[in-house]
Amino acid sequence: MRRNEADFRLYPGLDPAAPIPVALRLWPILSSFDPSSRSLPAAFTAWGDEDCQTDASDSFCAKRVLDVALSLAAIMTLLPLLGLIVLAIKLDTKGPTLFRQRRTGRHGKIFEIYKFRSMTVLENDAAVVQARAGDARITRVGRALRILSLDELPQLFNVLSGEMSLVGPRPHAVAHDEYYAARIAHYRRRQQVKPGITGWAQINGARGATPKLSDMQARINLDVAYVERQSLRFDLEILARTPLVVLGRRNAV
């Protein structure tokens, strides 16, 4: 991370040539948090959450705290696994380790999602073909990653930056959003909240390819149900159920 004068006032012994650890960046933010207050420190807005202002609702701020705390803890805990995955991808096929693709976020804002590359193609334009069972474009390592959803782990950085949340409707490719929005009523309602790594639709089996319009309609119905019911308790329930769904490999491609 880049340093500024405030960094040296906070950490007088800091080596000017050394990067600022994420944990040190978080400390002045978290240490100034008053649990009895209805708002979070203004510095928290620097972590990418426009809703978490002093006049924001408790639910927005609590969700942001959950996202930052759990995504940061997961990144630190999973660093060895992330390194092994990077090595496996490099040894398996030529090409970049990470796959970046334009997705639609809250209020239609476009952002770049991160995934471990699991296919031989890097589609990011008007023609994005969904992965299907037995897809020849999926690499050997990619197939193992996708079965356990390990290819999604880099999205923890999307969460940390505020572009995504741990829980919410899964973000679709921009081309798919435009296609389905013209064919499914209330499709855009799913974009009233941040997209998530996991969601109500995913733990209810609405994941993977959608070869028929009715398949996507079923997913959207669950996404809209999440938007209408969203709460911190609901998010925690979805997070608790997600590992069982991943291990069950239902509709994984």
C-alpha positions in Angstrom: 0.0 0.0 0.0 1.1 3.6 -0.6 2.2 5.7 2.4 1.3 9.2 3.4 2.3 11.6 6.2 -0.5 10.2 8.5 1.1 6.8 8.3 4.3 8.0 9.8 2.5 9.9 12.6 0.6 6.7 13.5 3.6 4.4 13.1 6.8 6.5 13.9 9.1 3.5 13.6 7.8 2.6 10.1 10.5 2.0 7.4 9.8 4.5 4.6 10.7 1.8 2.1 8.4 -0.9 3.5 4.8 -1.4 2.5 2.0 -0.8 5.0 0.6 -4.1 6.2 -3.2 -4.3 5.8 -3.5 -5.1 9.5 -1.9 -1.7 10.4 -4.2 0.1 8.0 -7.2 -1.4 9.7 -6.1 -0.7 13.3 -6.8 3.0 13.5 -10.2 2.4 11.9 -11.3 -0.4 14.1 -9.8 1.1 17.3 -11.9 4.2 16.9 -15.1 2.3 16.5 -17.6 3.0 19.3 -20.0 0.0 19.7 -22.6 2.3 21.3 -22.7 4.6 18.3 -25.1 4.1 15.4 -22.3 4.9 12.8 -18.9 3.6 11.9 -15.8 5.8 11.6 -15.7 7.9 8.5 -12.4 6.1 7.6 -14.4 3.0 6.9 -15.8 4.6 3.7 -12.3 4.3 2.3 -12.8 0.6 2.3 -15.3 1.0 -0.6 -18.7 1.2 1.0 -20.7 4.3 0.0 -23.7 3.3 2.1 -21.8 3.1 5.4 -21.9 6.9 6.1 -22.8 8.5 9.4 -26.4 8.6 8.5 -26.6 5.1 7.1 -28.8 2.4 8.6 -27.3 0.0 11.1 -27.8 -2.9 8.7 -25.6 -1.4 6.0 -22.8 -0.7 8.4 -23.1 -4.1 10.2 -23.0 -5.9 6.8 -19.8 -3.9 5.9 -18.1 -4.8 9.2 -18.9 -8.5 8.6 -17.6 -8.3 5.0 -14.3 -6.6 5.9 -13.7 -8.8 9.0 -14.5 -12.2 7.4 -12.9 -11.5 4.0 -9.7 -10.3 5.6 -9.6 -13.2 8.0 -10.2 -15.6 5.1 -7.5 -14.1 3.0 -4.9 -14.4 5.8 -6.0 -17.9 6.7 -6.1 -19.2 3.1 -2.8 -17.6 1.8 -1.0 -21.0 1.6 -3.9 -22.5 -0.3 -4.0 -19.5 -2.7 -0.3 -20.0 -3.3 -0.8 -23.7 -4.1 -3.6 -22.9 -6.5 -1.5 -20.3 -8.3 1.3 -22.8 -8.7 -1.1 -25.5 -10.0 -2.6 -23.3 -12.6 0.9 -22.2 -13.8 2.0 -25.8 -14.1 -1.1 -27.0 -15.8 -1.6 -24.5 -18.7 -0.1 -21.4 -20.2 -1.8 -18.1 -19.5 -2.6 -15.7 -16.6 -3.4 -17.1 -13.2 -6.3 -14.7 -12.7 -9.3 -14.3 -14.9 -10.9 -10.8 -14.9 -14.3 -10.1 -16.3 -16.7 -7.1 -16.4 -19.7 -7.7 -14.1 -22.6 -5.6 -13.1 -22.7 -4.5 -9.4 -25.1 -2.5 -7.2 -27.1 0.1 -9.1 -25.7 -1.1 -12.4 -22.2 -0.1 -11.6 -19.7 -2.1 -13.7 -16.7 -3.6 -11.9 -14.0 -6.2 -12.7 -14.5 -9.5 -10.9 -11.5 -11.7 -10.1 -11.4 -15.5 -10.4 -8.7 -18.1 -10.7 -8.5 -19.0 -14.3 -10.2 -22.3 -14.9 -10.7 -22.3 -18.6 -8.7 -21.9 -21.8 -10.6 -18.8 -22.9 -10.8 -15.3 -21.4 -14.1 -14.1 -22.6 -14.9 -10.5 -21.6 -16.9 -9.0 -24.4 -20.4 -9.1 -26.0 -20.1 -12.9 -26.6 -19.8 -14.7 -23.2 -20.7 -18.4 -23.3 -21.7 -20.0 -20.0 -19.7 -23.0 -18.8 -21.6 -26.3 -19.0 -21.1 -29.8 -17.7 -18.3 -31.5 -19.7 -17.2 -28.2 -21.3 -14.0 -28.8 -23.2 -12.7 -25.3 -22.4 -12.3 -26.2 -18.7 -8.7 -27.1 -17.8 -7.8 -30.1 -15.7 -6.9 -27.9 -12.7 -9.9 -25.7 -13.4 -12.3 -28.6 -13.2 -11.1 -29.4 -9.7 -11.3 -25.7 -8.7 -14.8 -25.3 -10.0 -16.1 -28.5 -8.3 -15.3 -27.0 -4.9 -15.8 -23.3 -6.0 -12.2 -22.6 -5.2 -11.9 -20.5 -8.4 -14.1 -17.9 -6.6 -11.6 -17.3 -3.8 -10.0 -14.2 -5.4 -13.4 -12.5 -5.0 -12.5 -12.0 -1.4 -10.5 -9.0 -2.7 -13.6 -7.7 -4.5 -15.4 -7.9 -1.1 -12.5 -6.1 0.7 -12.5 -3.3 -1.9 -16.3 -2.9 -1.5 -17.3 -3.9 -5.0 -19.0 -7.1 -3.7 -20.3 -8.5 -0.4 -19.9 -12.0 1.0 -23.6 -12.6 0.5 -25.8 -11.3 -2.3 -27.0 -12.2 -5.8 -24.2 -13.6 -7.9 -23.0 -11.0 -10.4 -23.5 -11.9 -14.1 -21.4 -10.9 -17.1 -22.5 -7.6 -18.5 -23.6 -9.3 -21.8 -25.8 -11.7 -19.8 -27.4 -8.9 -17.8 -28.4 -7.1 -21.0 -29.8 -10.3 -22.5 -31.8 -11.4 -19.5 -33.0 -8.0 -18.4 -34.9 -7.7 -21.7 -36.6 -11.1 -21.2 -37.3 -11.4 -17.4 -39.5 -9.0 -15.5 -37.9 -7.4 -12.4 -34.5 -8.8 -13.4 -32.8 -5.5 -12.4 -34.1 -5.7 -8.8 -31.3 -8.0 -8.0 -29.0 -5.1 -8.5 -30.5 -3.1 -5.6 -27.9 -4.8 -3.4 -24.2 -5.6 -3.8 -23.5 -8.9 -5.6 -22.1 -11.7 -3.4 -19.7 -14.6 -3.5 -22.6 -16.8 -2.2 -26.3 -16.1 -2.1 -29.8 -17.4 -1.4 -30.2 -18.7 -4.9 -26.9 -20.6 -4.8 -27.7 -22.4 -1.5 -31.1 -23.4 -3.0 -29.5 -25.1 -6.0 -29.9 -22.2 -8.5 -26.3 -22.2 -9.6 -24.3 -23.3 -12.7 -25.5 -23.1 -16.3 -29.0 -21.8 -17.2 -29.7 -23.4 -20.6 -33.4 -22.5 -20.4 -34.9 -19.1 -19.7 -36.9 -20.8 -16.9 -33.7 -21.7 -15.2 -32.6 -18.1 -15.0 -36.1 -17.1 -14.0 -35.9 -19.4 -11.0 -32.6 -17.9 -10.0 -33.9 -14.3 -10.3 -37.0 -15.2 -8.2 -34.6 -16.3 -5.4 -32.4 -13.2 -5.8 -35.4 -11.0 -5.5 -36.5 -12.9 -2.4 -33.1 -12.2 -0.9 -33.4 -8.5 -1.7 -36.8 -8.4 0.1 -35.6 -10.3 3.1 -32.0 -9.1 3.5 -30.7 -8.7 7.0 -27.6 -9.6 8.9 -29.2 -12.7 10.4 -30.2 -13.8 7.0 -26.7 -13.3 5.7 -25.3 -15.4 8.6 -27.7 -18.2 7.8 -26.6 -18.2 4.2 -22.9 -18.2 5.1 -23.5 -21.1 7.5 -25.2 -23.2 4.9 -22.8 -22.4 2.0 -20.0 -25.0 2.9 -22.6 -27.8 2.9 -23.8 -26.8 -0.5 -20.3 -26.6 -1.9 -19.3 -30.0 -0.5 -22.6 -31.4 -1.9 -21.5 -30.2 -5.3 -25.1 -29.6 -6.4 -25.2 -28.2 -10.0 -21.4 -27.4 -9.9 -19.9 -27.1 -13.4 
